[in-house]
């Protein structure tokens, strides 16, 4: 009763001030926190880009037919000479990459490095636009759980969208292999959807502290479980170690399937797609072209099957899997790459300069 009396008194007082029959206007004043974020967003937004890709597609086509399909992601400019960070799954087998800026300009780019185990990639603009805005890279180690963060990207193609949340956790991939470079993912409840992949996660002062990777979702949309590779991991893999991009997508075949494909060893990597203008294309690797369905999976067959990489045999044994992972993760720009493949019943050795 007392609460009801107070509310009635408050309303009566407002009516007395505004006059009978006149509307009551309540003005909401933005908080200092909101105003500061708005300012930071205006400063960093030009450094955020939309990534559009084209690649060969075979799904649903007749054997031998090919078609181009498009991909969409986000990215962030990290250097004045035109380097852009994004997610590796956005550009790994892209035949063409186009970078779209806030001011409407569009520039072609090429992939210069990927670290698939961390889902991060580095692009280089073919031509560097004037007045290129570069985002400042922060130190993700200084971030604490509970800190406010925000993400800018192109969810479902709606470019330069800002979403806000908290740093919910710090996660390292659970695995049985020792990583050559420690990899850490930052967890957030900021809304992340299709198209956000590769976009930057910022600290509240506008510094990049992560590159958006993936979400955990049963619905397919954001459920508050988003993950970004920490910027410290991304810098080490892409800028310091200069990880190698091969431009290849594979599918592990073993057991009965390996026998059906006449693989002369326990397992092999069946090549699914090869990106144009990639080292994989240069060395002559042939992708599969025949779509088939095995159980619930749709794959392509008929292409090269990788048997060895840098002299390490493809296998399902734990120690061999770790060695292959370390071998692929340790590839850097410069030097040579050697791959042994099965093609048409013959074993060939192919090589290229990275």
Secondary structure, 3 states (H helix, E strand, C coil): CHHHHHHHHHHHHHHHHHCCCCCCCCCCCCCHHHHHHHHHHHHHHHHEEEEEEEEEECCCCCCCCCEEEEEEEEEEECCCCCEEEECHHHHCCCCEEEEECCCCCEEEEEEEEEECCCCEEEEEECCCCCCCCCCCECCHHHCCCCCEEEEEEEECCEEEEEEEEEEEEEECCCCCCCCCCCCCEEEECCCCCCCCCCCEEEECCCCEEEEEEEECCCCCCCCCCEEEEEHHHHHHHHHHCCECCCCEEEEEEEHHHHHHCCCCCCEEEEEEEECCCCHHHHCCCCCCCEEEEECCEEEEECCCEEEEECCEECCCCHHHHHHHHHHHHCCECCCEEEEEEEECCEEEEEEEEC
